[in-house]
Amino acid sequence: MAPIISSLRKSLSPHSSFTKSLLFSQTSHRSYSPKPPPATPCQEVDDDIPSSGLSRPLSEVLKELNKKVPESLVKLRVEDGFSMKYIPWHIVNRIMNLHAPEWSGEVRNIIYSADGKSVSVVYRVTLYGTDAEIYRESTGTALVDEVGYGDAVQKAEAMAFRRACARLGLGLHLYHEDL
């Protein structure tokens, strides 16, 4: 766990371009003071009521998500003799919270294979912007008897979540590195 935290700290150092983009995205959000300024006679009553927290157009959110993820946050897994890079689900979750705080995610379906040896999860990620909302769905499949951390549904959900986020651009560069 400590290496993950230290790589997050290094990647999120004040001088990294990734951190600068995070800071930019955070400073571009509206903030509302707890005590609104006194209303003028011409001001409408609902001017003092904050909006639902949507703060940026969808195109800006997608632009942020499409930025390359720092290599220090990318992990390498070897499966069946093949090496593959991936971003752990908790890092994807953190990036989504920083760049697209208005996102939501949900498990849409859990399907066990007829022989009961594998399980697939359908996951939907929705992004909300000031001008539109967009969603992407993806699937993840895991073997029920596979050894390792977590149960099969948990593994399939994490895979489906990462893939749905990739369809929105997050970490998509990892799929095209070898081309």
C-alpha positions, 0 to 999 in steps of 0.5 A: 500500500505504501508504494501506491501512496508514495507514487501518488504523492510524487505524481501529485507533487506541486510541480508535475503537469498532472497536478497543475491540471488538477489544480486548474480543474479545482480552481475553475469550480465555482465556490459559494460563500456560506454567507451570501452578499446582501441582495439588492432590490432588483436581485431575484431571490433564487440568485442566492441559491447555489446550482446543483454543483455542475461547474464545467462544460462536458468538453472540458471534463472530457479533455481533462480525462483524456490526459495521459496518466503519469507512469508512476500510477500505472501498474504492470500485471503478467497474465498467461505470459503477457504483460499488460499495463493497467490503472488500479480501480481506486486510482481511477476512482480518485482521478474521476473524483478530481477531474469529474466530481459530478460523475456517477457509477452503477452496476447495471447487471451481474451475469453468471455463466451457464456453467457457473465458472465465470461472472460478468458485470456490466457497469455504467459511468455517467459524467455530468457537465453544465451543457450535457451528460454522457454515459458509457458502459462496459463489461468485466469478467472474472473466473469464480475459482480464481485465487487472489484478492477479492471475489469474482464479482468484485474483480469483474466490477473493477474491470468493468469500471476501469473499462467504462472510464477508458471509454470516456478517455481515462487511461485510454492511452494504455490501449494504444501504446504498442501501435 
